């Protein structure tokens, strides 16, 4: 009888321990869910790995789709990240670091890649110091990596812009002096003199160089623009016929313009240049013909948009979308496409300034630009311009004062001696 009572007591005690263990496991699982963490538990000696449900769901898999073994985990690691991951892991397993931490990409069920922050630690070693059990967590940092990449790209473009602007300004002064002296010399020569032809060639090449410098100044946002209320749809309609001739008969031009008639504060000539530069880019990407589509919409940039794209100020924007069915581009090309002098064309086929000029113009209009493209699937450029209120749309240009002179003296101020003397 007494033995039965002892046995019964032991069973009750065991049930209490098991209940507490279940509660502890539930609390741990809830804590991991709250922190959005996946958990792994690795038997280093057998290779067996246990993953919690969040670890698997993070990558889009079902629990039974991933073998509970370290080899299955390693198959998911991006090949470029594997050497670094193995080095960090080896250092920790051999006791050279207090814990294991690395960032690497893992393959998702959909075929994409997610950036994962992995933290872990050896929690049990045998009597010889060899690791027996290691546990840790996974945390999805894909969005953080995306924002970091966008920030680095923005800083890079800003630095390149400052450099380009400084160089362009100095060269512009030198070139202005060369052209001024060239015109002075040309005017002193007779039309039939051979030297006049040589001077004309110098001036022609100088003009081409000046065009490149203007492109650099546009990219670096150091050009002077005339900002007035502009109806975006009207601007597109006004150059539609010119565009059709420019892109050629093999490329079909389509326009889909919103009926909301968005108005923006802009330099009309520069908006036209954006469209023409994109048309040039599209035409060259479709040597055998295709389609070129221009669309406008009125959209809202909200907090969700900013979180997804990593840029923007909340508000209502006019969206100009330009799409071609050309050769498209890969991710590496997209990262460099707005840099000055970057081009995928053959030598002599372009300066590599067309898209960087667009970038500078858009930024000077307080807008945003991005590109969506894949190899073989064409490209879509989306440009966001802040919209103005209806009242500003009706604003009329003020009469300019009469600035005709009455034989006054003109003072020319110039800090570059060569330009001043010419």
C-alpha positions as CSV (number, residue, x, y, z in Angstrom):
1,X,0.0,0.0,0.0
2,X,2.8,2.4,0.9
3,X,4.7,1.5,-2.2
4,X,1.6,2.3,-4.3
5,X,1.3,5.7,-2.6
6,X,5.0,6.5,-3.3
7,X,4.6,5.4,-6.9
8,X,1.5,7.6,-7.2
9,X,3.4,10.5,-5.7
10,X,6.3,10.1,-8.1
11,X,3.9,10.0,-11.1
12,X,2.3,13.2,-9.9
13,X,5.6,14.9,-9.4
14,X,6.7,13.8,-12.9
15,X,3.5,15.2,-14.4
16,X,4.1,18.5,-12.7
17,X,7.7,18.6,-14.0
18,X,6.5,17.8,-17.5
19,X,3.8,20.5,-17.2
20,X,6.3,23.1,-16.2
21,X,8.6,22.0,-19.0
22,X,5.8,22.4,-21.5
23,X,5.0,25.8,-20.1
24,X,8.6,26.8,-20.3
25,X,8.8,25.6,-24.0
26,X,5.6,27.5,-24.8
27,X,7.0,30.7,-23.2
28,X,10.2,30.2,-25.2
29,X,8.3,29.7,-28.4
30,X,6.1,32.8,-27.7
31,X,9.2,34.9,-27.0
32,X,10.8,33.7,-30.2
33,X,7.7,34.5,-32.2
34,X,7.4,37.9,-30.5
35,X,11.0,38.7,-31.5
36,X,10.4,37.1,-35.0
37,X,13.3,34.7,-34.4
38,X,13.9,31.3,-35.9
39,X,15.7,28.9,-33.6
40,X,18.1,26.0,-34.4
41,X,19.6,23.3,-32.2
42,X,22.6,21.5,-33.7
43,X,24.2,18.2,-32.5
44,X,27.7,18.9,-33.8
45,X,28.8,15.2,-33.5
46,X,25.8,13.6,-35.3
47,X,25.0,16.5,-37.6
48,X,21.3,16.4,-36.6
49,X,19.7,19.9,-36.5
50,X,16.3,20.8,-35.0
51,X,14.6,23.9,-36.4
52,X,11.5,25.6,-34.9
53,X,8.6,26.4,-37.1
54,X,9.5,30.1,-37.6
55,X,12.9,29.2,-38.9
56,X,11.3,27.1,-41.7
57,X,8.5,29.6,-42.4
58,X,11.0,32.4,-42.7
59,X,12.2,30.9,-45.9
60,X,8.7,29.8,-47.1
61,X,9.1,26.1,-46.5
62,X,6.9,23.6,-44.7
63,X,8.5,21.8,-41.7
64,X,8.8,18.4,-43.5
65,X,10.5,20.0,-46.6
66,X,13.9,20.5,-44.9
67,X,15.9,17.5,-43.7
68,X,16.9,17.9,-40.0
69,X,20.6,17.7,-40.8
70,X,23.3,20.3,-41.1
71,X,24.0,19.4,-44.7
72,X,20.5,20.5,-45.7
73,X,21.1,23.9,-44.0
74,X,24.4,24.3,-45.8
75,X,22.8,23.6,-49.2
76,X,20.6,26.7,-48.7
77,X,23.5,29.1,-48.1
78,X,24.5,31.3,-51.0
79,X,27.7,30.1,-52.6
80,X,29.3,33.6,-52.3
81,X,28.6,33.7,-48.6
82,X,29.7,30.1,-47.8
83,X,33.5,30.7,-47.3
84,X,33.0,33.6,-44.8
85,X,30.3,31.6,-42.9
86,X,32.4,28.5,-42.6
87,X,35.4,30.6,-41.4
88,X,33.4,32.3,-38.7
89,X,31.7,29.0,-37.6
90,X,35.1,27.2,-37.5
91,X,36.6,29.9,-35.3
92,X,33.8,29.5,-32.8
93,X,33.7,25.7,-32.8
94,X,37.4,25.7,-32.1
95,X,37.0,28.1,-29.2
96,X,38.7,31.1,-30.7
97,X,35.5,33.3,-30.4
98,X,33.0,33.5,-27.5
99,X,30.0,33.2,-29.9
100,X,29.1,32.8,-33.5
101,X,27.6,35.6,-35.6
102,X,27.3,36.1,-39.3
103,X,25.1,37.6,-42.0
104,X,24.5,35.5,-45.1
105,X,21.8,34.7,-47.7
106,X,19.6,31.6,-47.6
107,X,17.6,30.2,-50.5
108,X,13.9,30.5,-50.2
109,X,11.3,28.1,-51.4
110,X,10.3,30.6,-54.1
111,X,13.8,30.6,-55.5
112,X,14.9,34.0,-54.2
113,X,17.4,34.9,-51.5
114,X,16.9,36.3,-48.0
115,X,19.5,37.9,-45.8
116,X,19.7,36.2,-42.4
117,X,21.5,37.3,-39.3
118,X,22.7,34.2,-37.5
119,X,23.7,34.1,-33.9
120,X,24.8,31.0,-32.0
121,X,26.9,29.5,-29.3
122,X,28.4,26.2,-28.2
123,X,26.4,25.3,-25.1
124,X,28.0,21.9,-24.4
125,X,31.5,20.5,-25.0
126,X,32.9,17.0,-24.1
127,X,35.7,16.4,-21.6
128,X,38.2,17.0,-24.4
129,X,36.7,20.4,-25.3
130,X,35.1,19.2,-28.5
131,X,31.8,20.9,-29.3
132,X,28.7,18.6,-28.7
133,X,25.8,21.0,-28.9
134,X,25.3,24.4,-30.5
135,X,22.1,26.5,-30.4
136,X,21.2,29.8,-31.9
137,X,18.7,32.0,-33.8
138,X,18.0,33.3,-37.3
139,X,16.6,36.8,-37.9
140,X,15.4,38.1,-41.3
141,X,17.4,41.3,-42.2
142,X,16.5,41.4,-45.9
143,X,14.8,44.8,-45.6
144,X,17.6,46.2,-43.5
145,X,20.1,45.1,-46.2
146,X,18.0,46.6,-48.9
147,X,17.8,50.0,-47.1
148,X,21.6,49.9,-46.4
149,X,22.2,49.2,-50.1
150,X,20.0,52.1,-51.1
151,X,21.7,54.5,-48.6
152,X,25.2,53.5,-49.9
153,X,24.1,54.0,-53.5
154,X,22.6,57.4,-52.6
155,X,25.8,58.5,-50.9
156,X,27.9,57.2,-53.7
157,X,25.8,59.2,-56.3
158,X,26.1,62.3,-54.1
159,X,29.9,62.0,-53.9
160,X,30.2,61.3,-57.7
161,X,27.9,64.3,-58.3
162,X,30.1,66.6,-56.2
163,X,33.2,65.4,-58.0
164,X,31.6,65.7,-61.4
165,X,30.3,69.2,-60.6
166,X,33.7,70.5,-59.5
167,X,35.5,69.0,-62.5
168,X,32.9,70.3,-64.9
169,X,33.0,73.8,-63.5
170,X,36.8,74.0,-63.9
171,X,36.8,72.6,-67.4
172,X,33.9,74.8,-68.4
173,X,36.0,77.9,-67.5
174,X,39.0,76.5,-69.6
175,X,36.7,75.6,-72.5
176,X,35.0,79.0,-72.5
177,X,38.3,80.7,-72.9
178,X,39.4,78.3,-75.7
179,X,36.1,78.9,-77.6
180,X,36.3,82.7,-77.0
181,X,39.8,82.9,-78.4
182,X,38.8,80.6,-81.2
183,X,36.0,82.8,-82.3
184,X,38.2,85.9,-82.1
185,X,40.8,84.2,-84.2
186,X,38.2,82.9,-86.7
187,X,36.8,86.4,-87.2
188,X,40.2,87.7,-88.2
189,X,40.7,85.2,-91.0
190,X,39.4,85.2,-94.5
191,X,36.8,82.7,-95.6
192,X,39.2,81.1,-98.1
193,X,42.1,80.6,-95.7
194,X,42.9,76.9,-94.7
195,X,43.5,78.0,-91.1
196,X,39.8,79.0,-90.9
197,X,38.7,75.4,-91.6
198,X,41.1,74.2,-88.8
199,X,39.6,76.8,-86.4
200,X,36.1,75.6,-87.3
201,X,37.0,72.0,-86.4
202,X,38.4,73.2,-83.1
203,X,35.2,75.1,-82.3
204,X,33.1,72.1,-83.4
205,X,35.0,69.7,-81.1
206,X,34.9,72.4,-78.3
207,X,31.1,72.5,-78.7
208,X,30.9,68.7,-78.3
209,X,33.1,69.0,-75.2
210,X,30.8,71.8,-73.9
211,X,27.8,69.4,-74.4
212,X,29.5,66.8,-72.2
213,X,30.2,69.4,-69.5
214,X,26.6,70.5,-69.5
215,X,25.7,66.9,-69.0
216,X,28.0,66.7,-66.0
217,X,26.6,69.9,-64.6
218,X,23.0,68.6,-65.0
219,X,24.0,65.4,-63.1
220,X,25.6,67.4,-60.3
221,X,22.5,69.6,-60.1
222,X,24.4,72.8,-60.9
223,X,22.4,73.9,-63.9
224,X,20.1,76.9,-63.7
225,X,16.4,75.9,-64.5
226,X,13.4,78.0,-65.1
227,X,10.7,76.5,-62.8
228,X,7.1,77.3,-63.7
229,X,3.8,75.3,-63.4
230,X,3.8,72.7,-66.1
231,X,1.0,70.3,-67.2
232,X,2.8,67.0,-67.6
233,X,0.3,65.5,-70.1
234,X,0.5,68.5,-72.3
235,X,4.3,68.3,-72.4
236,X,4.1,64.7,-73.6
237,X,1.4,65.5,-76.2
238,X,3.5,68.4,-77.6
239,X,6.5,66.2,-78.4
240,X,4.6,63.0,-79.3
241,X,5.0,63.5,-83.1
242,X,8.6,64.3,-82.7
243,X,9.1,61.2,-80.6
244,X,7.4,59.0,-83.1
245,X,9.8,60.1,-85.8
246,X,12.8,60.0,-83.5
247,X,12.4,56.3,-82.4
248,X,11.7,55.2,-86.0
249,X,9.0,53.2,-87.7
250,X,10.1,49.8,-86.2
251,X,9.2,51.0,-82.7
252,X,5.6,51.5,-81.8
253,X,4.9,54.6,-79.6
254,X,2.0,54.3,-77.1
255,X,0.8,56.9,-74.6
256,X,-1.6,56.2,-71.7
257,X,-2.1,59.5,-69.9
258,X,-4.3,60.0,-66.8
259,X,-7.4,62.1,-67.2
260,X,-6.5,63.9,-63.9
261,X,-4.1,66.3,-65.8
262,X,-1.3,66.5,-63.1
263,X,0.6,69.8,-62.9
264,X,4.1,70.1,-61.5
265,X,6.6,72.9,-60.9
266,X,9.2,72.2,-63.5
267,X,11.4,73.4,-66.3
268,X,9.4,72.3,-69.3
269,X,12.5,72.0,-71.5
270,X,14.2,69.7,-69.0
271,X,11.1,67.4,-68.7
272,X,11.2,67.1,-72.5
273,X,14.9,66.2,-72.3
274,X,14.1,63.5,-69.8
275,X,11.6,61.9,-72.2
276,X,13.9,62.3,-75.2
277,X,16.9,60.8,-73.4
278,X,14.7,57.8,-72.3
279,X,13.5,57.5,-75.9
280,X,17.2,57.4,-77.1
281,X,18.0,54.7,-74.6
282,X,14.9,52.7,-75.5
283,X,15.6,53.0,-79.3
284,X,19.1,51.7,-78.8
285,X,17.9,48.8,-76.7
286,X,15.5,47.7,-79.5
287,X,17.6,47.4,-82.7
288,X,15.0,45.1,-84.2
289,X,12.0,47.1,-83.2
290,X,9.5,46.8,-80.3
291,X,7.3,49.1,-78.3
292,X,7.8,52.3,-76.4
293,X,5.1,53.3,-73.9
294,X,4.7,56.5,-71.9
295,X,2.2,56.6,-69.0
296,X,1.2,59.1,-66.4
297,X,-0.6,58.6,-63.1
298,X,-1.4,60.5,-60.0
299,X,-0.1,58.5,-57.0
300,X,0.4,58.9,-53.3
301,X,3.7,58.2,-51.6
302,X,2.9,57.1,-48.1
303,X,4.8,55.5,-45.2
304,X,4.4,52.0,-46.7
305,X,5.9,53.2,-50.0
306,X,8.8,54.8,-48.1
307,X,9.4,51.6,-46.1
308,X,9.4,49.4,-49.2
309,X,11.5,51.6,-51.5
310,X,13.7,53.3,-48.9
311,X,13.1,56.9,-50.2
312,X,10.5,59.5,-50.6
313,X,8.5,62.2,-48.8
314,X,4.8,61.6,-48.1
315,X,2.5,63.4,-50.5
316,X,0.8,63.3,-53.9
317,X,3.0,62.8,-56.9
318,X,2.7,62.8,-60.7
319,X,4.2,59.5,-61.9
320,X,5.8,59.4,-65.3
321,X,6.5,55.8,-66.4
322,X,8.4,55.0,-69.6
323,X,8.6,51.3,-70.7
324,X,10.5,49.7,-73.6
325,X,10.5,46.0,-74.7
326,X,14.3,46.0,-75.3
327,X,17.1,43.8,-74.1
328,X,16.7,44.7,-70.4
329,X,19.5,44.7,-67.9
330,X,20.9,42.7,-65.0
331,X,21.2,43.8,-61.3
332,X,24.8,44.9,-61.6
333,X,23.9,47.2,-64.6
334,X,21.0,48.7,-62.7
335,X,23.2,49.6,-59.8
336,X,25.5,51.6,-62.1
337,X,23.1,52.9,-64.7
338,X,22.9,56.5,-63.5
339,X,26.6,57.0,-63.0
340,X,28.3,59.4,-65.4
341,X,30.1,57.8,-68.4
342,X,28.7,54.3,-67.6
343,X,27.4,52.7,-70.8
344,X,26.9,49.2,-72.2
345,X,27.1,50.5,-75.7
346,X,30.1,50.1,-78.0
347,X,32.9,52.7,-78.0
348,X,31.8,55.8,-79.9
349,X,28.1,54.9,-79.7
350,X,27.4,57.2,-76.8
351,X,28.8,59.3,-74.0
352,X,27.2,57.4,-71.1
353,X,25.7,60.7,-69.8
354,X,22.0,60.3,-71.0
355,X,20.7,58.6,-67.9
356,X,23.0,60.5,-65.5
357,X,21.6,63.8,-66.9
358,X,18.1,62.4,-66.2
359,X,19.1,61.6,-62.7
360,X,20.4,65.1,-62.0
361,X,17.3,66.8,-63.6
362,X,14.9,64.6,-61.5
363,X,16.8,65.4,-58.3
364,X,16.8,69.1,-59.1
365,X,13.0,68.9,-59.4
366,X,12.8,67.2,-55.9
367,X,11.7,64.0,-57.6
368,X,12.6,60.3,-57.5
369,X,13.6,57.9,-60.2
370,X,13.9,54.1,-60.2
371,X,14.2,51.4,-62.8
372,X,12.6,48.0,-63.1
373,X,14.3,45.6,-65.5
374,X,15.4,42.0,-66.1
375,X,17.6,40.6,-68.9
376,X,15.4,40.0,-72.0
377,X,12.3,41.6,-70.5
378,X,12.8,45.3,-71.3
379,X,12.9,48.1,-68.8
380,X,10.5,50.5,-67.0
381,X,11.7,53.9,-65.6
382,X,9.4,55.4,-63.1
383,X,9.8,59.1,-62.2
384,X,7.9,60.8,-59.4
385,X,7.4,64.6,-59.4
386,X,5.6,66.5,-56.6
387,X,2.2,67.7,-57.7
388,X,1.1,71.3,-57.2
389,X,-2.3,72.5,-56.1
390,X,-4.9,73.5,-58.7
391,X,-4.4,77.2,-57.8
392,X,-0.8,77.1,-58.8
393,X,-1.8,75.4,-62.1
394,X,-3.6,78.6,-63.1
395,X,-0.8,80.9,-62.2
396,X,0.1,83.2,-65.0
397,X,3.6,84.4,-65.8
398,X,4.2,88.0,-64.7
399,X,5.2,90.6,-67.3
400,X,8.9,91.0,-67.4
401,X,10.3,94.5,-66.9
402,X,11.9,96.3,-69.8
403,X,15.6,95.7,-69.4
404,X,16.8,97.5,-72.6
405,X,19.7,99.7,-71.8
406,X,20.6,103.3,-72.5
407,X,24.3,103.1,-73.3
408,X,25.2,102.1,-69.7
409,X,28.6,100.6,-69.0
410,X,28.6,96.8,-68.3
411,X,30.9,95.3,-65.6
412,X,32.0,91.7,-66.3
413,X,33.1,89.8,-63.2
414,X,35.0,86.6,-63.8
415,X,37.5,84.8,-61.5
416,X,39.1,82.9,-64.3
417,X,41.8,85.1,-66.0
418,X,41.7,83.3,-69.3
419,X,37.9,83.8,-69.6
420,X,38.1,87.4,-68.4
421,X,40.9,88.3,-71.0
422,X,39.0,86.7,-73.9
